[in-house]
Amino acid sequence: MNLDITKPVETRYGRPARIVCTDRRSFLPVMALVLNADGTESFVALTKDFKSHVCIADDLVNVPEMRVLDVWLNRYPQYICPFVYASKTDADLGAGPNRDACIHVVREYVVGEGMT
């Protein structure tokens, strides 16, 4: 997976980081500052692929993008209808005569995970 430098980054183990430059004249052209537990920052030099040559924990990755699923489903005596609705009003309008419940589903998820 390629790193998108226009989006927030962190170390592979979840420490917040920020890229200072990507064009240093060195075999380690990427310079980043990584937040420490005490609130200070450590300077890290990385390859052009945002990898550390010292410790894999310092490799940079994009911060996982979180989204919220917020939908309504109609439930019937024998099944839950596979159609999802953006609002309860829409679910009510799409309901059949023997609906026994309208279910509100709200769930936070990481973009790209669990979609296999």
C-alpha positions in Angstrom: 0.0 0.0 0.0 1.3 3.4 -0.9 1.4 6.2 1.6 -0.7 9.3 0.7 1.3 12.3 2.2 -1.8 14.6 1.8 -3.5 12.6 4.5 -2.6 12.2 8.2 0.2 9.7 9.0 1.4 7.7 12.0 4.0 5.1 12.7 3.2 1.4 12.1 2.4 1.1 15.8 0.1 4.1 16.0 2.3 7.0 17.2 1.2 10.3 15.5 3.7 11.7 13.1 4.2 14.5 10.6 6.4 14.6 7.5 8.9 17.5 7.5 10.4 16.9 4.1 10.7 14.3 1.4 13.6 15.7 -0.6 16.6 15.5 1.7 19.8 14.8 -0.2 20.5 11.4 1.4 19.8 7.7 1.1 17.1 8.5 3.7 15.4 11.5 2.0 12.2 11.6 4.2 12.3 13.4 7.5 9.5 13.0 10.0 8.7 14.0 13.6 7.1 11.4 15.7 5.2 12.2 18.9 6.5 10.6 22.1 4.4 9.6 25.1 5.8 12.6 27.1 4.6 15.1 24.4 8.0 15.7 22.8 8.8 14.8 19.3 11.6 12.5 17.9 13.3 13.1 14.6 13.1 10.0 12.2 14.9 9.5 8.9 13.1 7.3 6.4 13.6 5.8 2.9 11.6 7.2 -0.1 9.1 4.4 0.7 8.6 5.8 4.2 10.4 2.9 5.8 12.8 3.0 8.7 16.2 1.4 8.2 16.5 0.9 12.0 13.1 -0.1 13.4 9.9 -1.4 11.6 7.9 0.4 14.4 9.0 3.7 12.9 7.7 3.0 9.3 5.0 5.5 8.4 1.5 4.5 7.3 -1.7 6.6 6.8 -4.0 6.9 9.8 -6.9 4.5 9.2 -10.0 6.4 7.9 -13.0 5.9 10.1 -16.6 6.2 8.8 -20.0 5.7 10.4 -22.7 3.4 8.9 -26.1 4.8 9.9 -29.0 3.0 8.2 -32.5 1.6 8.9 -33.7 -2.0 8.1 -37.2 -3.4 7.9 -37.7 -6.7 9.8 -40.4 -9.2 8.9 -41.5 -12.4 10.7 -39.3 -14.7 8.6 -36.4 -12.4 7.5 -34.8 -9.0 7.6 -35.2 -7.2 4.3 -31.8 -6.7 2.5 -32.7 -3.1 1.5 -31.2 -0.4 3.7 -32.7 3.1 4.1 -31.1 6.4 5.1 -33.9 7.4 7.4 -36.7 5.8 9.4 -39.2 7.8 7.3 -37.7 6.1 4.1 -37.9 2.7 5.8 -41.5 3.3 6.8 -42.3 4.3 3.2 -40.6 1.1 1.9 -42.2 -1.3 4.4 -44.5 -4.0 3.5 -47.8 -4.7 5.4 -46.4 -7.4 7.7 -43.3 -5.6 8.9 -42.8 -6.3 12.7 -39.9 -3.9 13.4 -37.8 -1.2 12.0 -34.1 -1.6 13.1 -31.7 1.3 13.4 -28.1 0.3 12.8 -25.2 2.6 13.7 -21.7 1.3 13.4 -18.2 2.8 13.1 -15.8 1.1 10.7 -12.4 1.4 9.1 -12.5 2.0 5.4 -11.2 -1.0 3.5 -11.3 -3.5 6.4 -13.6 -6.5 6.5 -14.6 -6.2 2.9 -13.3 -9.5 1.6 
